[in-house]
């Protein structure tokens, strides 16, 4: 009996080793291979001082950078933190942009005398503003779980950017001989990153690090260029009650003014064309940016401000050929900045208005002769 008891005990001792509880599978996150920042052609103005902006851009449309998947029964991450870093060479010049501090102006790789400053934000979960950099190779956080707890549940994680070009010191002009245009191919400027984990302290970056590129663009000789102390034109629209709208075409909230400054080496008649996604109900109203908790039934109307060669308060058309644009101002004093005034205001474009976030994006082109 004793030997039998020992055998039974031995079998009993083996049972715990045969019983195991399956561990919970973990949420997975992957990054795209690259994110291309779409930029516009640049007018190089030889007479501009080093450090002068030679472009002004409103924020570029967002693009997907990371995707996180959590299937039923899987454990989600308690901490996410998306950031970016710029690896281009610093020019030695700095500028003040939307991040609230000075940031380096970086050299465009392979291009003489033109630099750029750049900022990013995550528009769906951390839409408070853009974040810039403090130096080459230094990571700047864009969005994390402390700023937005909803970020933990993000499936598609997007990047939205703005970029401004500057004239910087160089050995020669970026133009081809005879001031002919020069084409610049896509250039790598840095990378994006995503850290995940159960806490900020224990989080680790995922393997995928999307490479950041500036899209191809053309450098043109510019006798006129946008030159402004503003590196990005961000128009703060403020909060508006949907009860202020009274029907299609009605406007709500106060008009928000913004200015575009232009400098020309010679006398010129100047036009400005605005281009972007329009609402279905109003072809000249800027459509709202798709995002979580977005408003609906409204768009953003632009009007001409005072001091232009068109009637103040007249609607600004969207997406029209440049030969149909009105002349806004005539620059007669070479190398002196001239300001053009515009206003933005919410406008009802559908029979029903739903409250929510109401951001919009539009780009503009400077046309002169």
N, C-alpha and C positions, 0 to 999 in steps of 0.2 A: 504493500500500500504506500509505503514511503516513496518508492521509486515512481509509482503512478502519480502521486501528488507532485513530485518534482517535475514530471513531464507536463502535467496540467499547468503548473505555475510557469513553466517555460513557454508554453503556448500563449498563456495570458500575457506574459511580458512582451511577446512579439506583436500583439494586436495593436498597441498604440503606434508602432512603427508603420503599420499597414494603412492606418487611417490618417488622411491629411485633408485640410481644408484648402480649396483653391484660392490663390491670391487674386485680388481684383486687378483686372487689366487697366492700363494707364492710358489716358488721353494722349494722342499723338499730334505733333505740330510739325509742319514742313514749310519751307520757304521757296519762293520762285527763284529761278536762276539769276534774273536781273530785273531791275526797275529802271526804265528810261524816262528821264525828266524831259518832257517836250518843251523845247525853247524856240524862240522866234529868231529871225535874222537880226543882226546887230548893225547899226549904223556907226561906223568908227569916225569920230570927229577929231582930226589931228590937232586942232587948236584948243581942245578941251584940256583942262588941267588934270594931272594925275590924281586919281581918287574920285573923279567926277563920274556919276552914273551915266552910262550911255544907253541904258534901256530902263524901262519901268514896267513891271509886269504884275498883274493881279494873279492870285493863286492859280496854279495849274490844276486840271482835273485829277482826281484821285485814281490810284491804281492799286490792285491787290499785291500784297507783299508776302503774307503768310496765311496759311490755312490750318486750323486746329479742328480735329475730329474726335468726338467722344461718343462712342456707341452706348446703347442701353447697358447698364451694369458696370460700365467703366468708371474709374475714378478720375475726376477732373483736377487740374492744377489749381492750387489756392493762390498762386502768384504768377503774374506775367508782367514782363517789362520789355517794351520795344524801344530800341534806340538806333542811332546811326553815327557814323564817323566819316570824316572827309580826309582822304589821304593825298590830295593834291598839295603841291608846294605853296607855302604862304608867300604873298607878294611883298610883305613888309608894311603894307597899308592896312588900316582897319576902318570899319564903318559901324554905324549904329543901326540895327534893324529890329525886327519885331520881338526878338528874344529878350529885349530889355537891357542889353549890355553891348559892349563893343565886340565885334567878331572879325576875324581876319578876312581880308579879300584874298582869295586863292587864285593862283595862276591857272588858266585853262591849259591843260597839258598839250604841248606841241604848238601852241599859238603865242605869238609875241604880242605884248602890249595890251592884252585884254585879260581881265580878271573877273571873278564872280564871287558873290556871296549867296548863300543858300540856306533855306530853312524848311523844316518838315513838321507836319502834324498828322495825327490819326483822326479823321473827320467824323467817325461814327460814335466813338466812345470818349474821346478826349479832345473835344472840339473848341477848347478855350483859346487856342492861339498857336502860332508857329514857334518852333524851337530852333535856334541856330547853334553854332559851335563856338568853342573857346580856343581851339587850336588844332593843328594837324594831328590826326590819329587819336584824338580824345573823343570818347563816346558821349553823346548827349541823349538823355532819356526823352522819349516823345510821349509815351503813355504807359501807365502801370496800374496795378490793381488798387493801390492806395488812392490815386487820383480818381479812378473810376472803378468801383467794385464790379460793375457790369462787364468790365473788360475780361474778367475770368471766363465768361460764357461766350466770348467772341469766337465765331467760326471763321469768317473772312476778316482779316486784319489789313487795313489799307494805309497807304501813304499818300499824303497830298503835299505838294511842294510849291515853293516860289523860288525864283532865281532872278538876280539882278546882275547885269554886266557892268563893268567899270573900266575906264581907261587907267592903265597902270604903267609904270616905267618898263621900257623894253629896249632892246638893241635896234629894232627896226619896226616899221609899220607892219600890221598884220595883213595888209592888202597886197595884192600882186602888183608887179611893176606897172606904172602908169595909173595907180590908184584903181586898178581893176578888182572886181570882187574876188574873194578867196573863199573856197568851200572848206568847211571843217567837218570831219567825220565824227561819229560817236566817240566819246572819250570817257574812260572810266575815272570816276572821282572819289569813290569810297565804297562803303557797304552798309547794309542795314543788319540789325541783330535782334534776336528774341530770346530772353531768358525766361525759363519756366522752373517751377518747383513748388514745394509746400510752404515756403516762406521766402521773404526777400533774402535772408541770410543764406539759405540753402540752395537758392536757385542757381541754375547753370545754363549757359547759352546752348541752344540747339545747334546741330552741326551745320544746317543750312544758313548761309549768310548772303542774301541777295546782293549782287553787285549793283552799284548805283552808276548810271551813265547820264551824261548830257547828250541829248539827241544831236544829230547833225544839224548844222546851220550855216548860213552864209554871212560873211563879213563884207559889208558894203561901204563904199565911201559915202559919208553923210555930210552934206552941207547943213542939214538940220537933224537934231536928235532930241529925244526926251531927256531933259536934265532936271532933276528934282532932288530935294533933300530927302524925299520919301523913297525908301528902297523898295517898298511894296505898297500898293494903294489898297489899303484895307478900310472899307467904309463901315463904320459901326452903325447898324440900323436901329439898335435899341429894341425895347419891348413894345408891342402893340396889341391892344385888345381886339379880338375878332369882332366884337360888337361895334367897332368903329366903321366896319365895312357896311355899306348900304345897298350894294348890288354890283353887278358886273361893270367894271370901269371905274368904280369908286376907289378912292385912295385913303390910306390910313397912316397915322404916325406923321411926324414932321419930316420935311425934306432934309436929307443929309448931303451936305456939300462936299465935293472933292475937286481937286485941281490937277491939271496936267500942265507941266511947264516945258516949253520948247526953246531951244537955242539954235540959231542958224548963222552960218558964216556969211551968207549973202541974203539979200531981200528974197522973200518967198511968201506965197499964199499957202496957208496950212489948212488941211482937213484932218479929221479924226474919224476912223471907222471902228465901230464896236461889233464884235463877233462872238457868238456863243449860242447855247441851247435856248430856244424861245419856248414859251408856253403854247399849248394847243389852242387856247382861247384868245391869245393876243400875240401876234407875230413879233411885236416889238417889246414884249415883256420878258425879262430874263427868268428862266425856269429855276425852281429851287433845287438845290443839291440833294440827290437821293441819299437818305441816311435814316437811322432809326429815329422814331418819334418826329418825323418831318411834318411840317404843316402842308396843307393842300388847298387848292382853290385860289391861290394868290401867286403873284410874281413880283418882280422888281422893275419899275419903270425908271428910265433915265430921261432927264430933261436938260436942255441947255441953260446955263446960268447967265448972269449979266456980263456985259462988256464984249460980247461976241457979235459977229456979223450976221446973226440970225436972231429971231425973236426970242426973248427970254421966256422960259416956260414951255417952249415947243418940245414935243417928244423927240428923243433921239432914236433914229431907226436902227434896227439890228440887221446884220447880215445883208447889206446892200452893196452892189458894186461900187468901187471907189469913184467912178466917174459920175455917180449919182449923188455923191455926198456934197453938202454945201461947204463953201469956204468959211471957216470960223474966224480966222484972224490973218492979218498980213504982217509979217515980220519985216520991219524996215531998218532996224538998228542991229547991225552984225554983232554976234558974240554977246548979246544981252538976252537973258532969259525972259520969255513972255509967257504969262499964265493964262490958261483957258479953264473956265469954271463950268462945272456940271453938278446936277443934283440927282439923288436916288431916293425913291419912295416906294413903299409897298402899294400894289394895285390888285384889286380883285379881278380874277380871270375866269371864274366858274361860279355857278349859282350857289354852291355850298362852300363854306370856308371851315376848315378844320385847324384847330390850334396846334402848334408844335414848333420845331426848329425851322427857321426860315433863312437859310444861307443861299447865296447865289454866286456864280463865277462868270466873268466875262473878260475877254481880252480886247485890246485895242491896237490899231495900226495907225501910224503917223504917215500921212500922205501930203506931199508938198510939190510945188513946181516953181 
